[in-house]
Amino acid sequence: MFKKLFKSKSDEDTIFAPMSGNVIKLEDVPDPTFSEKMMGEGIAIEPSDGQVLAPVKGKVVQVFPTKHAIGIETEQGVEILIHIGLETVSMDGDGFEGHVEENDKVKPGTPLVTFDMEKVKEKAAGTISPLIITNGQDNDQMEFSNETEVEAGKTTLFTYRRDS
């Protein structure tokens, strides 16, 4: 009971943009896996370059062998999936270069992956890149920023508070 009364801002995660570009509502992503929130709540970015930076302070929990997606767990236990592009798993890593490994500690702005935007445009369904909370709970609170254009590692996308 007292925990809820005295909750502090430290129970909240600030999620920064992992890429520079234009913000897109998850509902508007042209892939039902993301737009219907089958994997969880979140937001997406249409990137303006091929650089992906850590959006939070935490630990890398998964680097897909194809480097098209990375999972990070925040210090509060929130799991974030950064999925680069749509249907990029079929590229089998071509055009992607990873800069971190599982269990690496990261902070906002740490380089995670670089990718060739032209290759993704040519070989995949698009460059729109969802950022998903994969272990969200019904009572969790997300407060989205009103920003429509973001800068990787600097612009806040949303704050996330776990209501435990």
Residue pairs with C-beta under 8 A, 6 or more apart in sequence:
3 164
7 161
11 76
11 161
11 162
12 76
12 159
12 160
12 161
13 56
13 74
13 75
13 76
13 78
13 159
13 160
13 161
14 56
14 156
14 159
15 55
15 56
15 80
15 131
15 156
15 157
15 158
15 159
15 160
16 53
16 55
16 56
16 108
16 109
16 152
16 153
16 154
16 155
16 156
16 157
17 23
17 45
17 55
17 150
17 151
17 152
17 153
17 154
17 155
17 156
17 157
18 45
18 52
18 53
18 54
18 55
18 82
18 112
18 129
18 131
18 152
18 153
19 45
19 47
19 48
19 49
19 51
19 52
19 53
19 129
19 150
19 152
20 47
20 48
20 49
20 51
20 150
20 151
20 152
21 45
21 46
21 47
21 48
21 49
21 149
21 150
22 45
22 46
22 48
22 148
22 149
22 150
23 43
23 44
23 45
23 145
23 147
23 148
23 149
23 150
23 157
24 43
24 44
24 45
24 46
24 128
25 43
25 44
26 34
26 35
26 37
26 41
26 42
26 43
26 44
26 130
26 132
27 35
28 35
28 44
29 35
29 44
29 86
29 128
29 130
30 86
30 125
30 126
30 128
31 86
31 87
31 125
31 128
32 38
33 39
34 42
34 44
34 83
34 86
34 130
34 132
39 81
39 130
39 132
39 134
40 81
40 132
40 133
40 134
40 135
40 136
41 132
41 133
41 136
41 142
42 81
42 130
42 131
42 132
42 133
43 130
43 131
43 144
43 157
43 158
44 128
44 129
44 130
44 131
45 128
45 129
45 131
45 150
46 127
46 128
46 129
47 117
47 127
47 129
49 117
50 114
50 115
50 116
50 117
50 120
51 111
51 114
51 152
52 70
52 82
52 84
52 111
52 112
52 113
52 114
52 115
52 129
52 152
53 108
53 109
53 110
53 111
53 112
53 152
53 153
54 72
54 100
54 106
54 107
54 108
54 109
54 110
54 111
54 112
54 153
55 72
55 80
55 82
55 108
55 131
55 153
55 157
56 72
56 74
56 78
56 80
56 106
56 107
56 108
57 74
57 75
57 106
57 107
57 108
58 72
58 73
58 74
58 75
58 80
58 105
58 106
59 72
59 73
59 103
59 104
59 105
59 106
60 70
60 71
60 72
60 100
60 101
60 102
60 103
60 104
60 105
60 106
60 112
61 71
61 72
61 73
61 79
61 102
61 103
62 69
62 70
62 71
62 102
63 70
63 71
63 98
63 100
63 101
63 102
64 70
64 89
65 93
66 88
66 89
66 91
66 92
66 93
66 96
67 84
67 93
67 96
67 97
67 98
67 113
67 115
68 83
68 84
68 85
68 88
68 89
68 91
68 93
68 96
68 115
69 81
69 82
69 83
69 84
69 89
70 81
70 82
70 98
70 100
70 112
70 113
71 79
71 80
71 81
71 82
71 134
72 79
72 80
72 82
72 106
73 79
73 80
74 80
76 160
76 162
77 135
77 162
78 133
78 135
78 136
78 160
78 162
79 133
79 134
79 135
80 131
80 132
80 133
80 134
81 130
81 131
81 132
81 134
82 112
82 129
82 130
82 131
83 129
83 130
83 131
83 132
84 96
84 113
84 115
84 120
84 129
85 115
85 120
85 124
85 125
85 126
85 127
85 128
85 129
86 124
86 125
86 126
86 127
86 128
87 124
87 125
87 126
88 96
88 120
88 124
90 123
90 124
91 119
91 120
91 123
91 124
94 119
94 123
95 115
95 116
95 119
95 120
95 123
96 113
96 114
96 115
96 116
97 113
97 114
97 115
98 112
98 113
99 111
99 112
99 113
99 114
100 106
100 110
100 111
100 112
100 113
106 112
108 153
109 152
109 153
109 154
117 127
120 126
120 127
121 127
131 157
133 140
133 142
133 160
137 162
137 163
139 163
139 164
140 160
140 161
140 162
140 163
141 160
141 161
141 163
142 158
142 159
142 160
142 161
143 158
143 159
143 161
144 157
144 158
145 155
145 156
145 157
145 158
147 155
147 156
147 157
150 157
